[in-house]
Amino acid sequence: MGVVDMSNNHPPSHETKDFFPSPALSLSLAGIFRDGGGAGSSAGNMETTEEVDEGSAAASRGGRPREETSTVEISSENSEPMRSRGSDDDLEHDDTCNEEEEDPNNNSKKKKRKKYHRHTVQQIREMEALFKESPHPDEKQRQQLSKQLGLHPRQVKFWFQNRRTQIKAIQERHENSLLKAEIEKLREENKGLRGTSKNPSCPNCGFASSSNHTPTLPAEEQQLRIENARLRAEVEMLRGALGKYPLGTSPNSSSSCSGGNDEENKSALDFYTGIFGLEKPRIMRIVNQAIEQLTKMATSGEPLWIRSFETGREILNYDEYMKEFPPRDIKSKRMCIEASRDTGIVFMELPRLVQTFMDVNQWREMFPSMISKAATVDVICNGTEGANSWDGAVQLMFAEVQMLTPVVGTREVYFVRYCKQMSVAQWGIVDVSVDKVEGSIDASLLKCRKLPSGCILQEQSNAHCKVTWVEHLECQKSIVDSLYRVTVNSGQAFGARRWMATLQQQCERLLFFMATNIPTKDTTGVATLAGRKSILTLAQRMTWGFYRILGASSYNTWNKIPSKTGQEDIRVTSRRNLTDPGEPQGLILCAVSSIWLPVSRDVLFDFLKDENHRHEWDVMSNGGPVQSVANLAKGQDKGNAVSIQAVKLRENNMWILQDTCTNAYESAVVYAPVDIAGMQSVITGCDSSNIAVLPSGFSILPDGLESTPFVITSRPEDRSSEGGSLLTVAFQILTSNSTTAKLSKESVESINNLLSCTLHKIKTRLQCDNGY
């Protein structure tokens, strides 16, 4: 058995890329081994066979000969792994002649020689191919492969065992590198905070603290320490649950050389009693019941679902639901139920859509405005073999779901995701929270848990899919800000309609990004397809960064400050960018405010995205004229577009990159000033990763107060069925290029004035001074 060398712990060189998989690539992804199949190259390719004599010292003591201990040196995931001459991936022990015999004339034990076999290139290639499909082959598969390759079944078993150990080591080395990078970042921030603590001042307004009081830690450092402690505890708990073995080793290592032991054929879950105290059979029973319940809820009509005459949305008949699905336990009086259902058509092939839901990174990138954090905690079941490899896959996952405002808190939930192929053209994906998993990790996560939720995917013609989405949550009752109380309590904020609208919008964006036949009227100012893709990639990075800073995730620590007018609640936060080339380096200050306006979402969105109205609200443009440089469509709706605008100032010109997004639920206008020379190179098709952007913008949601019209008329201006809008404004400014600079009072006042003045201009232009 090889011993993994963890001393040379170099972090793997990863290259961050935006999620734009091509259709050809997406088809091949379904067959790739999900537990790190691409992490390392195939095992060694030595072809010779040699014999190694045991040490005479071991034989003279009368003990068993010591096995040769080899060291595997694993390089980064993007380079060819290096290994020593005795790597166990291609050098297997033959223990058939390792038994010790006694001389009938002498009680001393004879010295035996152990054979080592080096696999050929063809043997390694065949075993690698099977490994990608089934990392834990059963006895029948091993027998068949050994006959095919001319190897002993024990050799095949040991090779797979060593390969799993290598993959596990690579994954843990990658985790170590990420943790090291996070530690270095925390050290740098801690160094800056220590310097700040020597001269105590308010981190929000910059005023010096009173010397009559005992100095206290800045709020930012206090929050950082609390978050650091929570994350460290969570990491240690997850490590202990994911494998009760030392870092850099595998649970297989303890029984790797024991003949006749089938433990290596089990999944990672089987090496301990269960995930956080649960056994695998119980989890499988729960997810099978959940997929049956999801299917009924997705296909049933009345009386289980009743359509509202006023809003047109479907409402769950909870009395009928309780008859159909009796509860397993009594629901707490402090918990409330949210249930919603929506159906739509998306522009994506069925296998690629299934892959998107089961790959946590693709899933998070498909819903960038909703998912602030997501992770696969453990893979309980890898699914079946072949093209439909996700069939039967079960994963324990974590997600933090947000609204695009810091006013409403996020929802953190642990759940088990189960994927099942129901027919040739239909798949089901169900999420369900399992009892005691949340409580074992963090008691606060009991605030939200998933009842059987998910979607039924039905293949349609022309690479389309019909999606029926059911969202069913049990949440703890909590106080919600009055602005968003109706939206949250009605279930719209985190309901199926929002998930479906976001999915349709993102699938359409991917389709337009990959398209090569975009009409000329939808692409102006850009001559090449490479230039179009480069601009869209930059706009996507800008918008995702805006979503990340806008929510109430633990990424941000918000503090209230009084506004100039006294009518708005303004929240500010600051951060230091040390290494990210996608943002300006230095101290960045962000201010956010959310208000209600008595105008519809469509009217407000059309006003803010129109370049002809920019001078009416944009304080930075100083009322100068705006001219369009380029305009790129990224959806059928004209509101989904990316544009480059030139603003003429008194001394010089300024270019602004703007990305507008809208769907059936929410809209956003995101923009950032960009370097003119750098943007001109992006237009020609050059790489946009080195362009630094600091996005600001608007998020627009309906207020949830839908009502029936007072009169029946064909005149749009006389219709009053649409309610008002919830507008969230966010600004970011670079206060200093120095990463060790302190936040000053002047910077806070400047961004306060900027935000208050912008809101005042918008209210005045739309004649809604009664907004709040």
N, C-alpha and C positions, 0 to 999 in steps of 0.2 A: 504493500500500500504506500503510495507516495505521500510525503509530508509537504504541506504547502508552506512555502517560504513567504511570510508576511513582512519580512524586514525591509524589503525594498518596495515600500508602499507608495508608488508613484500614482498620482491621480490620473485617470484616463482623460485623454484630450477629446472633449466633446465639442461639437460645433453646433450651436443653437440654430435651428432652422424653423421657419414658419410652416404651419401645417397646410401644405398644398399638395396632397398626393395625387399623382396622375392616375388615370383609370387603369393603365397597365400595372402600375405599382400597387394599386390598392387590391388588385386581384391576387397578386403574389403574396401579399402580407398575410392572407388568411392561413397560408401553409407554413409560415415561419414559426419556429418554436418560441413560445411566449415567455419562457422563463430564462431567457438569456441565450437563445440559440445563436444570435448574431454577435454575442459578446466575445467569443474566442474563435479562432480558426480551427480547422480540423487537427486531430492529434497527429503526432509525428509520423514520418514516412520512412523509417529505417527498415531495411529488408533483410539484414543478416541475422544469424543466430549465434549466440556465444554462451559458454558455460563459465560460471563463476564459482571458485572454490570458497568454501566457508573458512573462516578464521580458525587457525590452529588453537588459539587460546580458548575459544568456546568449546572445542572438541576435547581438549585436555582436561577441562573442568568437569567433563561428563554431562554437561547441560546440552540443551537443544541448540543447534547452530543459530546464530543471530541472523535475521533477515537483513539484507542490504537496505538501507534507508536512503532513498533518493529525494532530491529537492526539485520541485517544479517552480520555475521562475515565470510568473505571468506578467506580461506586459500590458499596456493600455489596450482598450477595446478596439481601437482603430488601427492597431499595428499587429504584425505577426507575433504570436506568443513565443517566447524563448524558453527552452527547457534544457535540462542537463541530459547527459548521455543515458541516464537511467530513468527517464520519465516513465511513469506508470501508465500513461495514455497509450504508449506503443510497445511497452515492455511488460509482459505478463509473467507471473510466477506459475510454474508447473509444480503443484504440491503433491503430485501422485507418487513421487519418489522421495518425499520429505519425511516419511515415517522412519523412526529410529529402530534399528534392529540390534539384538544382542548376539554376540558371538557365543556359540555353545561351549567353546573351550575357554572363553575369557569373558568376564562380566563387564568389561569396558564396552562402550557403545562405539560402533563404527561410524566413521565420518562419511557423510554422504554429500554429494554435490547437487546443487539446485540448478534447474534449467530455467533460462529466460528466453522468451520468444519475442522477436521483433516482428510486428505486423507489416505486411506489404501495403503498398499504396492502395491497391484495389480493395484489400480487406478493410482498411481504414475508411475508404470512401463509402463502402456499403454500410458499415456500422454507423458512420456519421449520418447517412441518409435515414436510417431507421431511428437514430437518436432524435432527429428533428421532429419526427412524427410521434415517437413514443419513447420518452426518456426512461420509462420504467417498463421494459418489455416483460411479458410473462414467460413462463417456462416453454410454452409451445413456440413462441417467437424466437427464443434463444436457441432452441433445438434446431429449428428450421434454418436460422442464420448460420449456425455452426456447421451444419451439413453443407450449406451453400459455399462457405468460405474455407472449409477444410480445417476448422478449429475445434477444440474441445469446448463443450458448453460452459465449463468453468472459466475458460479464457474470455468468452463473450461476456459472461456475467461480470467478471472483474473489470473488463474494459469499460462497460457502461457505468459501473460503480465509480471508477476513477474519473470518468468524464463528468459525472454529476458533481463530484467533489470539486473539480476544476471550475465548472460553471458557478458553483456556489461561492468559491473563493473570489472569482472575478466580480460577482455581484456585491459581495461584502467589501471588496477593495474599492469599488465605485462608491458605495455608501460611506466608507471612511473618508474618501476624498471630498465628498460633499459636506460631511460634518466638519472636516478640517477647514474648508473654505468658510463655513458659517462661523466657526470659532474665531478665525482671523478677522472676519468682519466685525464680530462682537467685541474683539479686543480693540480694534481701531475706534469703534464707537465709545467703548468704555474709556479709552485714553482721552478722547475729546471731552467726555462728560466729566472726567476727573479734573481736567483743566477748568471746566465751567464751574464746578463745585467750589473751587478756590475763591472765585468771585461770584457769590450767589446772586442770581437775577432771575426774574420771571421768564420762563422759556417761551411765553406767548407774546408778551408785550415788550420785553426788554428792559423794564424798570428794575432798578436795584432793589433787592429785598431789604427789609428793615433790619438794622443792626441790633434792635432791642429784642429780637426773637432768636431763638436757637436755630442755627442754620439747618435746613432740611435738604434732602436730596431733591433735585429737580424732578418734576412730574415725569419727564421723558425717561430719566434713568430709573425711577421707581417702576414704571410700566415695563421697561426693558428687563429689569431683574425679575419681575413677576412672570413675564412671558418666557424668559429664558428658563426659569425653574420649571414652569409647566411643560415646556417642550422637552426639557431634559428628562423629566419624569415619564413623559409619554414615550419617548424613544426607548428608555430603559425597559419600560413595561412591554412594549411591542417586541423588543429584542428577546426578552425572556419568554414571551409567548410563542414567537416564531421559531424558536429552536433552543432547546436546553443544552447548549454546547458552547465551548469557547469560541470567540471571534476568530474567523479564518478557518474553522473546521466544519465538518458536516456531520449530521447524525449518522450517516452511513459509515463513518470512519471507525466507529467502535466495533462494528460487526463485519467489516469489509472482508476479512480473511477467514471467516468462520464457514466451513463447508456445510452445505445443506440448510443454510439459513435463508429464508425468503424475505427478511425484513427490508432488503434493499429494493424490493418490488413495490413497496408501499409509498404513498404520497407523503409529503412533508407533514400533513396533519396527523398521519397515523403514528408518527414517532413520539407523540405525547398524547395525553388523555383526551384532548380536544381543544378547540379554540376557546380560551377563556372559560374553561370548565365545561364546554359542551362537546358531545361526541358527534362524530361525523354522521352516523345514521339518523340522529335526531335532526340535524341540519337538512339532510336530504329529504326527510319526511316533511319538514316545514316548507321547503321551497317547492316541492311537488304539490302540496296543498295550495300554496300561494299562486302557482301558475294556473291551477284550475279555477280559483276564485277570480283571478285577473281575466281569464277568458270569458267567464260568465258576465263580469261587470262590463267588459268591452263589447259584448255582442247583445246583451239584453236591452230591451226597450222598457216600455211601461209594464208594470207599475214600479219597477226598480228605479228607473230614471224618468223624471217628469220635466218637460220643457217649459221654461218660463215664458209667459206671453209678453212681458215687458222687455226683458233683455234678450230673449232668444237662447239663453244658455240652458244647459241641462242641469237639473238639480237632483241629487240623490235622495230617494225616499228612504230615510233611515229606518223607519219601522219595518219596511219591506226587507231592507238589508239585514236587519237583525233576525228576521225569520229565516232568510235564506242562508245566512252565515252566522250561526250562534257564536258569541264571543267566547274565547278560551279563558278569559279572566274578567274580573269586574273593572271597568274603567274608572279611574279616579275622577272625582267631581271637579278637580282643577284642570282636567284635560278637555280640550275641545276637538271636534272632528272637522276636517276639511276634505271635501270630496268634489272632484270635477272631472269632466270627460270632454275630449275634443277629437275631431277627425280631420285629416288633411292629406293632400298629395305632395310629395317631395320629389325633387329632381335628383335621384341617386339610385344606383343599382342596389338590389337587395343584399348581396354578399358584402358589398362595401359599407352599407349602412349597419349591418350586424357587427362588422369589424369596428366601426366607429363607437358603438355602444360598449363593446367589450374591452377596447384599449383605452385605459384611463386617460392617457394624454390626448388622444383624439377626441374623447368624450368631453374633456374640459375645454378644448379649443373649439368644439362645435357650439358650446354655450358660453362664450367669453363674458357676456354681460351678467350671467346668472351664477356661474360657478367660480368662486374665488379661490378655493382649495379643493383638491381631490387626490386620492391615493388609493392604490390597491394594497390592502394590508396583508392579505394572504390569498393564495390560490388553493381552494379546497378541492376542486376537481378540474382536470385539464380538458375534459371533453373527449369526444371520439376522435378517431383517426380519419385521414383522408381529406377531401375537399371541404366537407362540412365539419371542420375541426372544432368549431365553437359549440356544436350541439352537445348539451349536457355539461357545459362549463359552469362552475360555481366559484364565485369570488367574494371575499369579504372586503368591503370598500368603505371609504370615508369621504364625505363631501361637506363643504361649507357653501351654502347658497345665500346669495345676497340680493338686495335691491340696489338700484343706482342712486343711493342717497345714504349719508351717514346717520340720518334720523331714525331709520328702522334697523334694528339689530339683525345679524345674520342667523341662520339656522344651521347648526352642526348636527350631523346624523351619521351613525354607523348602520350599515345594512348589508345584507347578502344579496348579490345579483346572480340570477340564474337564467341561462340562455337555453332555449329548447326549440328544435325544429319540429313544428307541428304538422307540416306537410311539405310537399316539394316546393311550393311557392309561398309558404307562410312560416314565420318565426314568431316566437314569443319571448320577451325579455321582461322579467319581473324583479322588483326590488322589495325586500321585506326586512324589517328590523327584527332581530332574534333576541328574545328575552335574555337578560343577564350579560350580554355582550357589552352593552353600553355601561351598565353598572360596574363592570369589572375594570373598565378603562377610565371613565370619568363620570361621576354622578351627575354633573351638570348637563351631560348630553341627554339625560332623560327628558329634557324640555321638548324634544321633538323626536318622533320615531315614525318610521314608514310602516303603514299597513300595506297589504299587497297592492303595489303600484307598478306602473310600467307601460309597455306598449305592445301592440300586435302589429307586425309588419307583414303586409300583403303585397307580393310582386305584381306590378302592372306592366303594360306594354311601354315601349320606347324608354326603357331605363328609368321608369317611375316606380314609386312605391306608395301604397296607401298606408297611413299610420293612424292607428286608433290609440290615443293616449289616455290613460287613467292615472290620476294623481290622488292618492288617498293618504292623509297624514293625521296623526294624533299629536297635538301640540299643547304645551302647557299655557294656560291663560296668562297673559302679561299685559302690562300697560303699554299702549302704542300711542305715539304722538298724534294729536288731533288731526293733523294734515293727512296722515296716511291711515287713519283708523278704519275708515270705510273700505278702502282697498285691501287692507290686510285681513280684517275680520270677515270680509265676504269671500275670502279664498282666492281672489284674483291675483294677488301679489306673487304667490308661489304656486298657482294652479296650472292645470293642463293647457289652458289657452295660451299662457305665456311660453311654456315649454314648446308647444307646437309652432307658434309664430316664430320663435327664435330658430328652431330647426329648419323651417322652410326658408327663412332668410339666409341662413348660413349655407344651406345646400345650393341655393340660387347663386350666392356669391362664388362658391367653388366652381359652379358651372360656367359663369361668366369669366372667371379667371383663366380657366383652361381653354375656353373657346378661341378659335382662330378666325371665325367668320363674323365678327362683330360689325354691324352696319356702321358706315362712316359717320352718320349723324349722331351715333352714340359714343364716338371717340374723336375728339377734336384736339388739335394741338400736339399730338403724339404720332410720329410717323411709323414707328416700328412696333412689332409685337413684343419684343424684349423690353422696350421702353414702357409699354403699357403694364407689363407684369411687374417691372421694377417699381413703378409708382404705386400700384395696388398693394404690393408687399410692404412698402414704407407706410402707406396709409393704414394698413391693418395693424402694424406694430404700434403706430401712434394711438389708434382707437383702443387697442387692448390695454395699453398703458393708462389711458384715461379711465377705463372701467376699473382697473386695479386700484387707483387712488381715490375713486369716488365712493366706494362702499364702506360699510362699517366693519370690515374684516379686521382681524387683529394685526394685519400689516400696518394699519394706521392708528394713531392715538390722537383723537380729536379733543380740542378744548374750545369752549365757547368764549367769545369776546363780544362786547357791545358794538352794534353797528352805528354808523353816523346818524341814520334817521331814527333809530330806535324801533323800527318796525320789523326788522328781520333778525333771525338768529343766525349768526355767522360762526362757523367752526373753522379752526385753523390747525394745521399740523406742519411739521418740518421734518426733513430727512437730509442725510448727507450722501451724495453719490460719489463713491470712491473709484469704482472700476467699470461701471456700465458705460460702454461707448455709445449706446443709443440715447443717452441723456447728457446734458451738460454736466460736467463735474463741478462739485461745490455744494453749497448749502442751498437747498430748494425749499421754498415756502409755498404752502397750498392753503387756499381758503374756499369754503363751500357754504352755500346757503340754499335752502329750499323754501318756496313760496307757492301759494295758490293764486291762480289768475282766472277770472271769469270769461275765458275764451276757450274754444275747442282746441284739442291737441293738433289737429290738422292746420288750423289757422296759425297757431303759434309756430309750428314747425316750418311752414312755408315762409313765414316772415324771417325767421332766423337763418335759414339756409340760403335765402336769395341774396346774391352778391350786390344787387342794386339797392338793397336796404341795409347793407353792412354799416355804412357811414352813420346810420341813424341810431345804432346802439354800440358800436365798437369804439371805445374811448381811445384805443391805441392808434386808430386810423386818422384821428384828428379831423374827421369830416371830409377827408380826401376821397377822390373818385376811385372806384375799383374796376379793374379790367380783368377779364377772364383770359388766362394763358392756356389752360388745358382743361378738358372736361371728359371724364371717363365714366361710362355707365357700368354698374356692377349688379344690376337687377332690372327686372321688367318695370318696376315702379321708378319713376323719375326721381323720387326722393332718395333712392339708393345710388349714390354717385360719389366720385372723388374728383375734386377740382383743384386747380392751382390758380390763385388770384394775385394780381399785382396791385398793390396799394401805392398811390402816388403821394408822397409826403413832401414837405417843403424843401428839405435838403436832399433827400435821396428816395429811392423806391424800396419797397418791402414786399417780399413774396410770402404768401400764406398758403399752406397745404390744408385743405378742408375735406373731411370725410363725413357724409351724411348717411344715416341709417334709419330705416323705418319699417315697421311690420304692423300686424294687426293689433298689437298691444302697446308698444312703446316706440319712441323715436329718440334720436340723438344727433347732435351737431358737434363735431370735434374738429378743432383746428389748432395750428401751431405755426409760428413764423419759422421760415427755413432760410438757409444760406442760398443765395441766388446761384452762385457758381456751382455749388454742390448739387442743387436741384436741376440745373441744366444738364449735368452729366448723367443724372438719373433718368432724365427724359430720353436720352440717347440709348439707354439700356444698361448703364453701368450699375454696379452693386450699390444698394442703398443702405447696407448695414452700418456704414460709417457716418451716416447723416444723423446728427443729434437733434432730437425734437423734444419739446416740453409742452405737452398738449394741455389745452383748456377747452371749455365747451359747455354744452347744455344737455341735460337729460329731461325728456318730457313724457309724462305718464298721464293717463286719464284719471280723474279724481274718483271714479267709481260711482258717481251720483247720476246714473242713467235714468232718464225719465221719458214719459210719453209726450208727444208733441201736443201743444195747446190747440192747434188747428191742423187740418189736412190741406196741404198746398204743394204745388210743384215748384215754388220759388225757394231756392236754397237758403236765401237770406232770412226767410221767415220761419225756417225750421228751428225748433228749440229743444230737440230731443237730446242733443249732445250736451254733456255737462262741461265743467271747467277742466283746467289742467293743473298738474303738479309739476312745477318747473324747478329743477336743481341746476344751479350755476356753480361752476368750479373754475378757479384761476390758479395757475402756477407761475411763480417767478423765481429767477435765480438771484438770490440776494448777495452771494459772494462766490468767487471762483475758488476760494480757499476752503478746503475740506475741514479745517479746524476753526473756522470763523464762528462767532457767536451770533445768535439771532438778535437783531437790534429793534428798538422801539420804532424807528423810522420805517423799517421794512414792513412791520405789522400794520402800521398806519397807512402805508401806501397801498397794500393789497386790500385793506378795508375800504379805502376810498374808491379803488377801482371796482370792487364788487358792488358797493352801494350805488355808485354812479351808473353802472351798467343796468342794474335793476330799475333804477328810476327812469332811465331813458326808455326801457322796454315798456314799462307801465304807461308812460306818457304817450308813446307812439301808438299803443293799442287801446288807449283811452280806458284804462282799467286801473284807476288810482285806488280803487277799493280792494286791490289784491293784498293778500297778507301771507 
